Amino acid sequence: MAVWAIGDIQGCYDSLKALLKKIDFDVTRDKLWIAGDLVNRGEGSLETLKYLYSIKENVEIVLGIFFFMVSKSQIQPLILYFSHQKLKSS
């Protein structure tokens, strides 16, 4: 089991997935710590939240400037918020 730490994803879903592939992250055995902003600048904020929620049993999150800490149960409302924002902009 490996424990990985990643900071300031900023909604850059493709970069996150590329990094996880590079480090050979395996959700069945590894743990991921995320620190900093999950969303905002990148084009994949919604995808980032959905992915992290899908592997929530293997993720610990300490959020950045807009939040102090979030429990796994608080990610679902964020996904709904960004889903709504994406629909409004379409």
DSSP file (Angstrom, degrees, kcal/mol; ACC not computed):
  #  RESIDUE AA STRUCTURE BP1 BP2  ACC     N-H-->O    O-->H-N    N-H-->O    O-->H-N    TCO  KAPPA ALPHA  PHI   PSI    X-CA   Y-CA   Z-CA
    1    1 A M              0   0    0      0, 0.0     2,-0.3     0, 0.0    29,-0.2   0.000 360.0 360.0 360.0 132.2    0.0    0.0    0.0
    2    2 A A        -     0   0    0     24,-0.2    29,-2.8    27,-0.0     2,-0.5  -0.864 360.0-147.1-112.0 149.7    1.2    3.4   -0.9
    3    3 A V  E     -a   31   0A   0     -2,-0.3     2,-0.3    27,-0.2    29,-0.2  -0.982  20.1-170.2-116.8 121.6    0.1    6.8    0.4
    4    4 A W  E     -a   32   0A   0     27,-2.6    29,-3.4    -2,-0.5     2,-0.4  -0.857   9.7-155.8-113.4 145.7    0.2    9.6   -2.1
    5    5 A A  E     +a   33   0A   0     -2,-0.3     2,-0.4    27,-0.2    29,-0.2  -0.985  12.6 179.2-122.2 131.7   -0.3   13.4   -1.5
    6    6 A I  E     -a   34   0A   0     27,-2.6    29,-2.7    -2,-0.4     2,-0.3  -0.993  10.5-155.2-131.5 137.7   -1.5   15.7   -4.2
    7    7 A G  E     +a   35   0A   0     -2,-0.4    29,-0.3    27,-0.2    27,-0.0  -0.861  58.9   0.0-117.6 150.4   -2.1   19.5   -3.9
    8    8 A D        +     0   0    0     27,-2.4    -1,-0.2    -2,-0.3    30,-0.2   0.898  53.6 175.4  46.5  68.4   -4.2   22.1   -5.7
    9    9 A I    >   -     0   0    0     28,-0.7     3,-1.9    -3,-0.2    29,-0.2   0.859  15.9-166.1 -68.2 -35.9   -5.9   20.0   -8.4
   10   10 A Q  T 3   -     0   0    0     27,-2.7    32,-3.8     1,-0.3    29,-0.3   0.730  66.4 -60.5  58.1  27.1   -7.9   23.2   -9.4
   11   11 A G  T 3  S+     0   0    0     27,-2.2    33,-2.1    28,-0.2     2,-1.7   0.635  94.6 141.8  78.8  12.0  -10.3   21.2  -11.5
   12   12 A C    <>  +     0   0    0     -3,-1.9     4,-2.3     1,-0.2    -1,-0.2  -0.558  18.1 166.4 -88.2  73.6   -7.6   19.9  -13.8
   13   13 A Y  H  >  +     0   0    0     -2,-1.7     4,-2.8     1,-0.2     5,-0.2   0.898  69.8  51.2 -58.6 -48.0   -9.1   16.4  -14.2
   14   14 A D  H  > S+     0   0    0      1,-0.2     4,-2.2    -3,-0.2    -1,-0.2   0.899 111.8  48.0 -60.8 -40.4   -7.0   15.3  -17.1
   15   15 A S  H  > S+     0   0    0      2,-0.2     4,-2.4     1,-0.2    -1,-0.2   0.895 111.0  51.7 -66.2 -39.5   -3.8   16.2  -15.4
   16   16 A L  H  X S+     0   0    0     -4,-2.3     4,-2.6     2,-0.2    -2,-0.2   0.949 111.4  46.3 -60.7 -49.6   -4.9   14.5  -12.2
   17   17 A K  H  X S+     0   0    0     -4,-2.8     4,-2.0     1,-0.2    -2,-0.2   0.886 112.1  51.3 -62.5 -38.7   -5.7   11.3  -14.1
   18   18 A A  H  X S+     0   0    0     -4,-2.2     4,-2.2    -5,-0.2    -1,-0.2   0.905 111.2  48.3 -63.9 -41.4   -2.4   11.5  -16.0
   19   19 A L  H  X S+     0   0    0     -4,-2.4     4,-2.2     2,-0.2    -2,-0.2   0.926 110.0  50.8 -65.0 -44.8   -0.5   11.9  -12.7
   20   20 A L  H  <>S+     0   0    0     -4,-2.6     5,-2.9     1,-0.2     4,-0.3   0.868 111.3  49.2 -61.6 -36.0   -2.3    9.0  -11.0
   21   21 A K  H ><5S+     0   0    0     -4,-2.0     3,-1.0    -5,-0.2    -1,-0.2   0.913 108.9  52.9 -67.2 -42.0   -1.4    6.8  -14.0
   22   22 A K  H 3<5S+     0   0    0     -4,-2.2    -2,-0.2     1,-0.3    -1,-0.2   0.868 113.1  42.6 -62.6 -37.8    2.2    7.9  -13.8
   23   23 A I  T 3<5S-     0   0    0     -4,-2.2    -1,-0.3    -5,-0.1    -2,-0.2   0.431 111.4-122.1 -89.4   2.0    2.5    6.9  -10.2
   24   24 A D  T < 5 -     0   0    0     -3,-1.0    -3,-0.2    -4,-0.3     2,-0.2   0.900  37.1-166.9  59.1  43.9    0.6    3.7  -10.8
   25   25 A F      < -     0   0    0     -5,-2.9     2,-0.5    -6,-0.1    -1,-0.2  -0.447   4.6-164.5 -63.6 128.7   -2.1    4.6   -8.3
   26   26 A D    >>  -     0   0    0     -2,-0.2     4,-3.4     1,-0.1     3,-1.9  -0.956  12.9-157.4-121.4 111.1   -4.3    1.6   -7.5
   27   27 A V  T 34 S+     0   0    0     -2,-0.5    -1,-0.1     1,-0.3     5,-0.1   0.717  91.7  61.4 -61.5 -21.5   -7.6    2.4   -5.8
   28   28 A T  T 34 S+     0   0    0      1,-0.1    -1,-0.3    -3,-0.1     3,-0.0   0.653 124.8  12.4 -80.3 -14.0   -7.7   -1.2   -4.4
   29   29 A R  T <4 S+     0   0    0     -3,-1.9    -2,-0.2    29,-0.0     2,-0.2   0.603 111.1  75.7-133.2 -22.1   -4.5   -0.8   -2.5
   30   30 A D     <  -     0   0    0     -4,-3.4     2,-0.4   -29,-0.2   -27,-0.2  -0.535  59.0-140.4-102.3 163.0   -3.4    2.8   -2.3
   31   31 A K  E     -a    3   0A   0    -29,-2.8   -27,-2.6    -2,-0.2     2,-0.5  -0.934  12.9-153.8-120.1 143.6   -4.5    5.8   -0.3
   32   32 A L  E     -ab   4  59A   0     26,-3.0    28,-2.4    -2,-0.4     2,-0.5  -0.975   4.7-164.8-123.8 126.7   -4.7    9.4   -1.6
   33   33 A W  E     -ab   5  60A   0    -29,-3.4   -27,-2.6    -2,-0.5     2,-0.5  -0.947   9.8-164.1-107.4 127.4   -4.5   12.6    0.4
   34   34 A I  E     -ab   6  61A   0     26,-2.9    28,-3.1    -2,-0.5     2,-0.4  -0.950   8.4-179.1-114.2 127.3   -5.6   15.7   -1.4
   35   35 A A  E     +ab   7  62A   0    -29,-2.7   -27,-2.4    -2,-0.5    28,-0.2  -0.971  45.6  14.4-125.3 141.5   -4.7   19.2   -0.1
   36   36 A G  E    S- b   0  63A   0     26,-1.8    28,-0.8    -2,-0.4     2,-0.3  -0.538 104.5  -6.2  99.6-164.8   -5.7   22.5   -1.5
   37   37 A D        -     0   0    0     26,-0.3   -27,-2.7    -2,-0.2   -28,-0.7  -0.515  46.0-172.8 -76.2 126.6   -8.3   23.6   -4.1
   38   38 A L        +     0   0    0     -2,-0.3   -27,-2.2   -29,-0.2     2,-0.3   0.815  69.3  21.9 -83.0 -34.2  -10.1   20.8   -5.8
   39   39 A V  S    S+     0   0    0    -29,-0.3     2,-0.3   -28,-0.1   -28,-0.2  -0.786  79.3  74.2-130.9 166.6  -12.0   23.0   -8.3
   40   40 A N  S    S+     0   0    0      2,-0.3     5,-0.1    -2,-0.3   -29,-0.1  -0.689  87.3  41.8 137.3 -76.4  -11.9   26.4  -10.0
   41   41 A R  S    S+     0   0    0     -2,-0.3   -30,-0.2     3,-0.1   -31,-0.1   0.864  95.5  75.2 -79.4 -38.0   -9.4   27.0  -12.8
   42   42 A G  S >  S-     0   0    0    -32,-3.8     3,-0.5     1,-0.1    -2,-0.3  -0.189  81.3-119.9 -76.5 167.5   -9.4   23.9  -14.8
   43   43 A E  T 3  S+     0   0    0      1,-0.2     3,-0.2     2,-0.1   -31,-0.2   0.557 103.5  62.6 -79.5  -9.8  -12.1   22.7  -17.3
   44   44 A G  T 3>  +     0   0    0    -33,-2.1     4,-2.6     1,-0.2    -1,-0.2  -0.140  54.4 127.7-114.8  39.2  -12.8   19.5  -15.3
   45   45 A S  H <> S+     0   0    0     -3,-0.5     4,-2.3     1,-0.2     5,-0.2   0.937  80.8  44.8 -59.0 -48.3  -14.1   20.7  -11.9
   46   46 A L  H  > S+     0   0    0     -3,-0.2     4,-2.6     1,-0.2    -1,-0.2   0.927 114.5  48.4 -62.9 -45.8  -17.2   18.5  -12.1
   47   47 A E  H  > S+     0   0    0      1,-0.2     4,-2.6     2,-0.2    -1,-0.2   0.879 109.9  53.5 -62.5 -38.5  -15.3   15.5  -13.4
   48   48 A T  H  X S+     0   0    0     -4,-2.6     4,-2.6     2,-0.2     5,-0.2   0.942 111.1  45.2 -61.0 -48.5  -12.7   15.9  -10.6
   49   49 A L  H  X S+     0   0    0     -4,-2.3     4,-2.4     1,-0.2    -2,-0.2   0.915 113.3  49.9 -63.0 -43.6  -15.3   15.9   -7.9
   50   50 A K  H  X S+     0   0    0     -4,-2.6     4,-2.0     2,-0.2    -1,-0.2   0.920 112.3  47.5 -62.0 -43.8  -17.1   12.9   -9.4
   51   51 A Y  H  X S+     0   0    0     -4,-2.6     4,-1.1     2,-0.2    -2,-0.2   0.952 112.8  47.2 -63.7 -49.3  -13.9   10.9   -9.6
   52   52 A L  H  < S+     0   0    0     -4,-2.6     3,-0.4     1,-0.2    -1,-0.2   0.877 112.5  50.7 -61.8 -36.6  -12.8   11.7   -6.1
   53   53 A Y  H >< S+     0   0    0     -4,-2.4     3,-1.5    -5,-0.2    -1,-0.2   0.875 104.8  57.6 -66.8 -35.7  -16.3   10.9   -4.8
   54   54 A S  H 3< S+     0   0    0     -4,-2.0    -1,-0.2     1,-0.3    -2,-0.2   0.751 115.3  35.9 -67.4 -23.0  -16.2    7.6   -6.7
   55   55 A I  T >< S+     0   0    0     -4,-1.1     3,-2.6    -3,-0.4    -1,-0.3   0.001  78.9 133.5-114.9  27.9  -13.0    6.6   -4.8
   56   56 A K  G X   +     0   0    0     -3,-1.5     3,-1.1     1,-0.3    -1,-0.1   0.721  62.5  64.9 -55.2 -27.2  -14.0    8.2   -1.5
   57   57 A E  G 3  S+     0   0    0      1,-0.2    -1,-0.3    -3,-0.2    -2,-0.1   0.699 109.5  39.8 -69.7 -17.2  -13.1    5.2    0.6
   58   58 A N  G <  S+     0   0    0     -3,-2.6   -26,-3.0    -6,-0.2     2,-0.4   0.184 104.7  83.1-115.2  14.6   -9.4    5.7   -0.4
   59   59 A V  E <   -b   32   0A   0     -3,-1.1     2,-0.4   -28,-0.2   -26,-0.2  -0.962  48.4-171.0-127.5 137.2   -9.3    9.5   -0.3
   60   60 A E  E     -b   33   0A   0    -28,-2.4   -26,-2.9    -2,-0.4     2,-0.5  -0.989  19.3-158.6-118.5 135.3   -8.8   12.0    2.5
   61   61 A I  E     +b   34   0A   0     -2,-0.4     9,-0.8     9,-0.4     2,-0.5  -0.958  21.6 178.3-124.9 129.1   -9.3   15.7    1.6
   62   62 A V  E     -b   35   0A   0    -28,-3.1   -26,-1.8    -2,-0.5     7,-0.2  -0.974  31.4-143.5-121.2 111.9   -8.1   18.9    3.2
   63   63 A L  E     -b   36   0A   0     -2,-0.5   -26,-0.3   -28,-0.2    -2,-0.0  -0.207   7.9-122.8 -80.8 167.7   -9.4   21.7    1.1
   64   64 A G    >   -     0   0    0    -28,-0.8     3,-1.4   -29,-0.1    -1,-0.1   0.401  60.7 -32.6 -87.6-141.9   -7.8   25.0    0.2
   65   65 A I  T 3  S+     0   0    0      1,-0.3    -2,-0.0     3,-0.0     3,-0.0   0.737 131.3  48.5 -58.2 -32.3   -8.6   28.7    0.6
   66   66 A F  T 3  S+     0   0    0      1,-0.1     2,-0.3     2,-0.0    -1,-0.3   0.683 119.8  28.6 -84.5 -17.7  -12.4   28.4    0.3
   67   67 A F    <   -     0   0    0     -3,-1.4     3,-0.1     1,-0.1   -31,-0.1  -0.945  56.4-153.8-138.9 156.6  -12.8   25.6    2.8
   68   68 A F  S    S-     0   0    0      1,-0.4     2,-0.3    -2,-0.3    -5,-0.2   0.867  79.6 -18.0 -94.8 -57.5  -11.0   24.3    5.8
   69   69 A M        -     0   0    0     -7,-0.2    -1,-0.4     2,-0.0     2,-0.4  -0.989  58.1-158.0-146.6 153.5  -11.9   20.6    5.8
   70   70 A V        -     0   0    0     -9,-0.8    -9,-0.4    -2,-0.3     2,-0.2  -0.998  12.2-139.4-134.0 137.2  -14.6   18.6    4.1
   71   71 A S    >   -     0   0    0     -2,-0.4     3,-1.8     1,-0.1     4,-0.5  -0.521  34.2-105.5 -86.3 163.6  -16.0   15.2    5.0
   72   72 A K  G >> S+     0   0    0      1,-0.3     3,-1.1     2,-0.2     4,-0.6   0.823 120.1  61.2 -58.6 -31.3  -16.8   12.7    2.3
   73   73 A S  G 34 S+     0   0    0      1,-0.2    -1,-0.3     2,-0.2     3,-0.2   0.693  97.5  59.2 -71.5 -16.5  -20.5   13.4    2.8
   74   74 A Q  G <> S+     0   0    0     -3,-1.8     4,-0.9     1,-0.2    -1,-0.2   0.566  88.3  72.5 -88.6  -8.8  -20.0   17.0    1.8
   75   75 A I  H <> S+     0   0    0     -3,-1.1     4,-2.3    -4,-0.5     3,-0.2   0.875  86.4  64.2 -73.0 -36.0  -18.6   16.2   -1.7
   76   76 A Q  H  X S+     0   0    0     -4,-0.6     4,-2.3     1,-0.2     5,-0.2   0.911 101.1  49.7 -56.4 -45.8  -22.0   15.1   -3.0
   77   77 A P  H  > S+     0   0    0      0, 0.0     4,-2.3     0, 0.0    -1,-0.2   0.871 109.5  53.1 -61.4 -33.4  -23.5   18.6   -2.6
   78   78 A L  H  X S+     0   0    0     -4,-0.9     4,-2.6    -3,-0.2     5,-0.2   0.906 107.7  50.6 -66.2 -40.2  -20.4   20.1   -4.4
   79   79 A I  H  X S+     0   0    0     -4,-2.3     4,-2.4     1,-0.2    -1,-0.2   0.927 110.9  48.9 -61.5 -44.6  -21.0   17.7   -7.3
   80   80 A L  H  X S+     0   0    0     -4,-2.3     4,-2.2     2,-0.2    -2,-0.2   0.900 110.6  51.5 -62.4 -40.1  -24.6   18.7   -7.5
   81   81 A Y  H  X S+     0   0    0     -4,-2.3     4,-2.3     1,-0.2    -2,-0.2   0.948 112.8  43.5 -61.6 -49.4  -23.6   22.4   -7.5
   82   82 A F  H  X S+     0   0    0     -4,-2.6     4,-2.2     1,-0.2    -1,-0.2   0.828 111.0  55.5 -70.0 -29.9  -21.1   22.0  -10.3
   83   83 A S  H  X S+     0   0    0     -4,-2.4     4,-2.0    -5,-0.2    -1,-0.2   0.924 109.7  47.1 -63.0 -43.5  -23.6   19.9  -12.3
   84   84 A H  H  X S+     0   0    0     -4,-2.2     4,-2.2     1,-0.2    -2,-0.2   0.908 111.3  50.7 -64.5 -42.7  -26.1   22.7  -12.0
   85   85 A Q  H  X S+     0   0    0     -4,-2.3     4,-1.7     1,-0.2    -1,-0.2   0.893 109.3  51.2 -62.4 -40.1  -23.5   25.3  -13.1
   86   86 A K  H  X S+     0   0    0     -4,-2.2     4,-0.7     1,-0.2    -1,-0.2   0.891 110.0  49.2 -65.7 -39.6  -22.5   23.2  -16.1
   87   87 A L  H >< S+     0   0    0     -4,-2.0     3,-0.6     1,-0.2    -2,-0.2   0.892 109.3  52.8 -65.9 -39.6  -26.2   22.9  -17.2
   88   88 A K  H 3< S+     0   0    0     -4,-2.2    -1,-0.2     1,-0.2    -2,-0.2   0.856 109.2  48.9 -64.2 -35.3  -26.7   26.7  -16.8
   89   89 A S  H 3<        0   0    0     -4,-1.7    -1,-0.2     1,-0.2    -2,-0.2   0.612 360.0 360.0 -82.7 -11.5  -23.7   27.4  -19.0
   90   90 A S    <<        0   0    0     -4,-0.7    -1,-0.2    -3,-0.6    -2,-0.2   0.470 360.0 360.0 -78.1 360.0  -24.8   25.0  -21.8
